[in-house]
Amino acid sequence: MSLLPVLAPPSSFQIGLRAIFRRSEKLLVTSTARQFSTKRNPISELCLHYSNHGSPRPSSTLRNCRSRNLLPQLQARTVFSFRATTHYTKLPESYEDALGLLFRREDLNQREVNELFGAHLSARQANELLKIIHGRRVAGTLEDPNLQQNTAQFSNEDKITALNYLRKHIPVDEVINAGLRAEDELRDLEAQTQDGKEAEERTEETVPQDAPPEPQDDAVEAPTGKLKKQPGTDSPYGVSNFDMIRAENIARQEAYEKRLEEERLAYEEEVAKGNIGTLQTHEQGPRELSPFVQRHMERATSKLEAPPEMKAWERLLPTFAMTVLICGACAVFAYTYKPPRRSDRIWPDIPPAAATCLALVGLNLSVWTLWKFPPLWAALNRYFIVIAATPRPLQVLGAVFSHQSFSHVAVNMVALWFFGTRVHDEIGRGNFLALYIASGVLGFTASLANLVLRRGLQYTTLGASGAVYGIIVAFFWSHKFDEFKILGYPPDPISAPQGLAFIGLILGAHLVGLFSKRATMVDIASHIGGMLGGVAGIELIRRRMDDKARLRAEKMKTMGVLDKIVDKEKTATATATQISPAA
């Protein structure tokens, strides 16, 4: 079998292409696709970003993002605003070197610790080290030898690893912080010198020379790494150059932070830079939005500052129940569906397989178009994107038809057209639609379970990828022992790879990505769930079709000659209805 047959009889794939291009000026779907592929919409590259402002719905503001992968993109969201301390002047009063400072919203889990340090450190130890190192970067005490006893239990390699990780993900101006601390140390030294002189003078005046020395406390306090704050400049020599430099640095930093805060309040968005779960300290310049877009963006943006407190089963059970209902409805639809007569069809000159896939392509393009209209953002965020923090049961169905990038929907629809028309020809419209929807829903159910139980609640996902992968794997499973040549290669007599080889290749690529240490934003769980749904669905469909064929063969044995002729005429009519070439 060849994936690109040239000399083979025309299939629904080829007939549909000829019919489509012959009537392309009459097809709304084709004209819509051309319009959006040639005309650049200024909002066409925007995607949702979970925020903590706006309406009480888990929804979104917008930021630039491109979907370059075949399938649904997982998108990281900042669920609630929390900023790491990065400047010396913001050091909290309670800071101590042994406790450190928070460097992100939640601690690293054991899997992340193993990827960063190796398995010799526990999650508690690794997070303790990271907090101490981050605190020293802010306090300007990275080179202070008196504080090393607080991290003596960690190796130098682990300390360097922690420092490099923090420098990569949490930008801190360590030079300025160290300079400000040096100024404080100098001021503190001057104050101690002055206080010591005054104390000596008072001692000489009040304490007799033959008086016994006062007992001293031998207890040694652990170094805190923080200087006592001075209430202003108490130098007897007035304001020094250090004081003026310090004031300029503080004023510059405050002006910078004030500008960032004004931008955040103006656009109600903190831009995450892909550091999963990390507290972001820098922001990108926000886009200039019109009042119309701003108003609907606020309506579509959640006011939640954190995900609702729910147990994992409370988040998953409603969606699982909805998945069972949808799959049951798909099974009933496949069992009861009767193909319409040719005269009742909307496109009688286009084969049923091509018409079905065209309808699905049009539906996906229509939902993609709806994302360009701000008044619809709130509704789309409710039912056309899977949100792990606040899942709704119908999201797993709506997200199957939802995309936010033209490249994303285009690649998915090309794959659907190429494989979908072939699978449709083999199993019929009822079975095909049931298989497509069930695979997509099962894919997003698996993705939601993966996000809730493993990856985190800060993600969302959408796209037809699980359904498309279900169709692709169902095709190769139906021909698991057939050989496939691509553009005539490999040439005869060399054996071509079988369908099982393609399934193994697809599954292997996903398993490599699933267990890879490199962070990926591709929703691998939904792909695998869709593949499993495709294999299970096509196996059930094939068994049912084989049972029907067997019952029909047994019935033919008991029929008379006239009954056989009538039955053959009915069969020929039904076949002509299912596959009718263009005129």
N, C-alpha and C positions, 0 to 999 in steps of 0.2 A: 504494500500500500504506500502511496506517496502522499506526503502532506501537501504538495502543490501539484495536483494532477493536471497534465496538459492534454494528453491524448485520451484520458478517461471520458466516459459519457458525462454530459453536463449535469452537475448537481444543483441543489437549491442554492448553494453558495454562488455558483457561476450564473445561474439563471437570474437570481435575485440581483446580482451586480448589474447585469445587462438591463434588466427592467428598471432598476433605480436610476442609472445614468441616462436611460432613454426618457425618463419622466422626471428628471431631477428638478426641472423648473416648476413642477407641480407639487413637489413634496415639501411640506413645511419643515420637516426635520432637516433635510439637506440644506435648505436656505438658511435655517437658523444656525446650523453648524458652520456654514461658510461665513456668515456675518460675524460670529463670535471668534472665528479663527483668524480673520483678517483685520477686524477693527479692535483696537486695543482699548479696553475699558479701564479707566483709572482706578477702579476698585476691584478689578478682576484678579489681582494677586493678593487680596486681603484674606486673612483667615481669622478664626475666632481665637480670642485670648481671654482666659478666665481671670476675672478681676474681683475686687472687693467693693465696688461701687455700683450704683444703678438700681434696677428693679430687683424684687425678691426672687427673680428667676435665675437659675444657673445658666448664664448666658455669656455674652461676650462683647468685648471691644475688639478693635481690629489692629493688626500689625502686618508688616510685610512678611510673606513666606511663600516659597515655591515648592510644589510637590514634584520631585523629579523621579520618584520611584513608581513601580508598576502599581502599587497597591496602597491600602489605606494607611495614612500617615498618623502615627501617634504624635500628639502635640503636647509639649510640656506647659503647664499653667502655674502661675503663682497664685495659690489659693487664698492666702491672706498676707497683708503687708507686714514685713518684719525685716529690719535692716541691721546688718552686722555693724558693730562699732569698729571704725577704722581710723579714727583720728585721736591723737593724744588728749586733746582738750575735752573729748567726750568720754574719757575713761570714767566708769562709774565709781562712786564712793566705796562700794563694797568689793572692789577688785582686789584680789590677792593672787600672787604668782602661782601658788599651789592649786588654785581653783580655775584660773584661766578665764577666758571669755568665750561666749557662744560664737561659733563661726558659721553656723547654718541653722535652719529652722528645726531640723530633727537630726539626731545622731546617725552616724553611719551604721548600717546593719552589718552583720557578720560577713555576708557575701561581699559587700563593698570593701570591708577591711581586708579580707583575704586577697582581693584583687590588687589592693594598694600596698599592703605590707607583707602579705603572706599569712600563713596559717598559725604562726607562732604567737601572734597577739590576739587577745580577745577583743570584742567590740568595745567593752568598757575601757580597757587599757588604751586602745587606739584613740578613742574619742577624748580621753583624759589628756593624752599627749598633744593632740591637735588643739584642744582648748588652751593648754598652757603655752604652746608655741604661738598661737594667734594672739594671746594676751601679751606676750613679750614683744611681738611686732608692733602692737599698738602702744604699749608702754615704753618702747624704746630700750628694752633690756635684753635684746638678743645676745649681746656680747658680755653681759654681766656675769662674772665667774661666781659671785656669791649666791646666785640663784640656781646653779647647776645641780645642787643637791635635791631639788624638787623633781628633777628628771633623771636622776642617777640610775634608776632601774631600767631605763631604755637605752638601747645601743645607739651609737653615733649614726649608723646607717638608717635606723628608724627615724631619728630626729631630722636627718637631711631629707628623707622621703616626705615626712610631714610638712617640713618647711617648703619644699618644692610644690607640694599639692596646694598648700594655702596660697602661695604666691601665684599659682596658676589660676585659682578660682576666686580668691578674695583679694582684690587689689588694695594694697596699703602702701602709703608713702613712708617707708621705714626710715629714710634719711631725715625727713622733717620731724617725725616723731622722736627719733633719737636726739635731734638738735634741741627740741623743746624740753626733753627730759634733762639734757645737759644744762640748759639754762636754769631749770628748777634746782638741779643739784648744786650749781654754783651759788644761786641765791640762798639755798638752804645752808651751804657751807659758810657763806658770809654771815647769815643770821646766827649760826651756831658759834662762830668765832666771836661775834659781838656779845652774844649772850654769855659765852664763857668768860670773857673779860669782865663783864659786869658781875658775874657770879663770884669770880675770884676776889674782886674788890670788896663785895659784901662779906665774903668769908673771912677775909683778913680783918675786917672791922668787927665782926660779931663773934668769931670762933677763937677761943684762946689757943695759943700755940701748943700748950701741953695737953690739949684735949685728945682723947683716944679717937682713932678713925671710925667712921660710921660703918656698920656692917653692910656688905654688898650682896645683892641677890645673884647667886651663881646660875640661875636658870637662863638659858639662851633661847630667845624667841626665833622661830623660823623666819627667814627673810620673806617679806611680803612683796618686794619689787615695786612698791609705790611710795612716793615721797609725800610728806605731809603738805597739804595745800596751804599756801601763804595768803592771807587776806589782803592782797594788793602788794605794792612795793614798799617794804619797810627798810630799805637800805638807807643808812645814814648819809649816803652820798647822793641821794636823789635818784632820778630815772637814769638808768644806764643804757648803753647801746644794746645790750642783750634785751632789755625791756622793750625797746623800740622795735627790734627785729621780731621779737615774740608777738608784739601787738599787731605788726603788719601781717605776719603769717596767720594769726588767728582771724584777723579781719578778712584776709583773702579766702580762707577756708569757709568762714561763715557766709561770705557773699556767694561762693560757689554752691554751697548747700542750699542757700535761700533760692537761688535760681532753679536748682533741681526740684525743690519743693514746689515752687510756683508752676513749673511745667507739669509736675505730677497732678497738682490740683486742677490745672487748666484742662488737661486731657484725661484725667481720671484713669491713668494707666501706668503701671510699672512694667517695664519691658524686661522679661526674662531672657537670658542669653544662652539657654540650653544647659546650664549647670543644674542637673536634676536636684530638686529639693534644697538648693543652696540659696542663701539670702543674698540678693543682688545688691551691689553697692553703686553701680554705675547705670545710667539710663541713656537710651538713644534718643535723638531728637524726634519728637512726635510729629506725625503728619498734620498738615493744616486741613481741618475738616470743616465743611460747611455747617451752618446752624441746623439745616435739615438732617444731615447725617448725624450730627452730634446729638440731636434730640432723640432720634431712634436708637442710637447707640446706647444712650443712657437708659432707655426703656428696656433694652435687651441685655443689660449688664446686671449681674447679680450683686446684691448687697451682702451676701454671706461673707463673713470674715474667715470662716473655716468650714470644712465639710461637716454636715450634721453628724452628731454622735450616734453611730449605728453599729451593730455587730455585722460581721461579714455575711452571715446567713440572711440577715434582714435586708441587706442590699441585693443579694443574689436571688432569693427565693421568688419574688414577684416576676423577675425576668425569666427564671427557669420555668415557672408555670406558664407564662406567655409563650415561651418557645415550644412547650409541649402542645399548647392549643394551636399554634400556627402550623406546626408539623402535622398535627392531626387533620387540620383543615386542608393542607396540601394533599394529604393522602386521599381524603374524600373527594377533592376536586379532580385528582388524577383518575380516580376510579369511576366517577360519574360523568366526566367530560365527554361530550359528543361533538365531533367536528361539524361546523356549519356547511351548508351547501354552497357551491361556488357562487351562485347568484346572490347569496346573502352576505358575502364577504365584502369588506371595504375596498380591498385591492385584489380583485379577482384575477388579474394578469400576473400577479407576483406570487411565487410559491409560498405556501403557509410558513415554511421555516424562515424565509427571508422576511415575511411580513411580521412574524412574531419578534424576531430579533430587531427589526426596525422599530417596532413599538417600544421595546425595552430601551433602545438607544435614545429614542425621542423622549421617553420618560426621564431618563438620567440627565439628558441635556436640559430638559425643562426645569428640573430641580436645581441643577447647577445655575441656570439663569435666575431662578428665584433668589439665590444668595446675593445677587447684585442689587436687590431692592431693599433698602434699609427698613421700610415698614414691616417686612416679613421676618426680620432677624429673630425677634422674640419667639415666634411660632416655630421657626426652623430649629432654633436651639432647644426647644422643648422636645421635638419628636424626630429630628433628622440628624442627630449626632449623639453618639453614646458617650455619656458623661459618667465617669466612674464615681465621682463624689456624690452625685445626686441622680442615680439611674432611674429612668421611667421604663416600664415594660415595653411600650410601643417603640422606643428608640431603636431596638434591635431590628425592627422591620423598616422604619423610615430611613435609617442610616445606609441600608442596602442600595438605595437609589440616590444617595446624596454625595456630592463632591464639591470642593471649593477651589479647585485648580483645573484649568482646561486641559493641561497636559495629563493630569491624573485621570480625568474622565475619558480623554481621547484614547489613551493606551488601554484602559479597561474595555472600552467599547470595541476597539479593533480586535482584541482577543475574543470578546464575546461573539462578534460577527464571524470570525474565522472558525472557531470551534462550535459555537452555538448552532449554526445552520446545519452542521453535520450531525450533531447529537439530536437535533430536532427531527431530521429526516429519519433517524433510526428508531425513535421512541414516540414521536407524535407530540402535538402541542400540549395536551393536558399533562402528560408525564414530564415534559421539558420545563414548563412553568413551575410545576410543583418542585422539581429538582433544583431549579435556580433559586427560588425563594427559600426553600428549606436549607440549602447550603449556606446562603448568605446569613440567615438568622442563626444557624448553628455556629457559624464563624464568629459573629459578634457576641454570642453568649459565651463562647470560649475566651474571647478577648476580654470581656468584662470580668470573668472569673480570674483571669490572669492579672488584671490590673488591681482588683480588690484584694486578692490573696498574696500577690507577689510584687508587682512593680510599684504601685502607689496610686493614690486617689487624685493626683495632679494631672492625669492624662485624660484625653478624649480621643475618639477615633471615628472614622466614617469612610465610606467608599464601597463600591461593588466588588471589591477584590475577592472576598471570601466566596461569593456566589460564582464569580468567573473562574476561580481556581477549582470550585466544585465541578463546573462544567468541563474544564480541561481534563481533570483527573478522571471524571466519569467517561470521557471519550477514550482515553488511553486504557482504562480498565475494561471497557467493552472490547477492545482490541489488544488485550494484554499479551497475546501470543502472535500477533501480526507484526510483520516487519515494516518499517517506515523508511522510505528514502526521501531525502530532502534535496530538491532540484536534481534528482537522478543520482545522488551520491549516497552511499558508496556504490560504485558501478558493479554490475554483475561480473563474476559469480560471487562476489563478496556479500556475506549476509549483513543485512541492515539491522540496527537495534530494534528490539521489540517494544511494545507498549509499556511493559513492566520496567524497562530500562529508563524510559522517560519519566515514569512516576518516581522511580528511585532517584533520578537526577534532581527533580523538583523538590522532593522531600528532603534529600540530603542537603541541598543548598539552604533550606529553611532550618534544618537542625544545626548546621554550622553557625548560622546567624543566631539561633536561640542560645547556644552554649558559648558563643564568643564573648570574650572579655570586653570587646569594644562596644561602646554604647551605640544602639541603633534606634532610629525613630520609625522603623517599619513595623507594622502590627503583625508580627509573625504568628501570634496565637490565632488571629482570625483566619489567616491563610490555612493553617493546619486544621482548624475546625471546619472550614469549608471543604478541604480535601476529604476529611473523614465523612462529612455529610454527602459528598459526591459519590464516594465509593459505596457507602451504605445504600444511598438512594438508587443508584443505577443497578445494584445487585438485586434489590427488591423489585424494581421495574422489570428487569430481565426475567426474573423467576415468574412474575405474574404474566408476562408476555409468553413465556414458554408454556405455562399452564393453559392459557387460552388457546395456544396453537395445538396443544395435545388434545384438549376437549373438542376443538374443531375437527381434528383428524378423526377422532372417535365418532363424532357425529356424521362425518362424511361417509363412514363405512356403513351406516345404517340408513342412509338416504337413497331414494330412488333416482333414476336418471333425470326426470323432470326437475326434481328438487335440486339436484346438483347444478343443473343449468341455471335455474333461478338464483341459486346462491352465488354462482360464479359471476352473474351479472351484477348482483349487489356488491360483491367484492371489488369488481372492476370499477363500479361507480364510486365507491368509497376511496379507492386508490387514486382515481382521477381528481377527487376532491382534495385529498391530502397533498398530492404533488402534481401540479398542473403547470407545464412550461408556458412561458410567455408566447403570445401570438407572434 
